[in-house]
Amino acid sequence: MEQARQSKNFDAVLSAVPYASLLGVQMEENAEGLLFTLPFQEKNIGNVALPAIHGGVIGGFMENAALLHLIWCLESDTLPKVIDFSLDYIRPGRPQTLFAACRVTKQGKRIANVQIESWQADRNKPVAVARSHFKVTTAQ
């Protein structure tokens, strides 16, 4: 993973998490940090009446964003393990691209706390917010 981080090879990091690849998660780095993208796909619609993206897809995307964020930021080749994940849905995910950004609020030797925010057209109107704890292994 260290080589992937140094060369900014996001595909190598994404391939370490098969579910992220299945969902079609993309990641990039900009001036504000890492940005995660879930391009709209018809198969992700859960409520065809609205239509709205399935809540499980939104939650899975956000959990994977946090995991990928830690993989990118930690100096470890061991994948973090989810301890808990708490998600608040704020508004429906419309049939549009979904974005997410993460912030590590506390990083210890064994546990990392990550906050995740997901939005669509306007970052000031989040679709969902989440908090998660991961078991991590840091480089000695």
Secondary structure, 3 states (H helix, E strand, C coil): CHHHHHCCCHHHHHHCCHHHHHHCCEEEEECCEEEEEECCCHHHEEECCCCEECHHHHHHHHHHHHHHHHHHHCCCCCCCEEEEEEEEECCCCCCCCEEEEEEEEEECCCEEEEEEEEECCCCCCEEEEEEEEEECCCCC
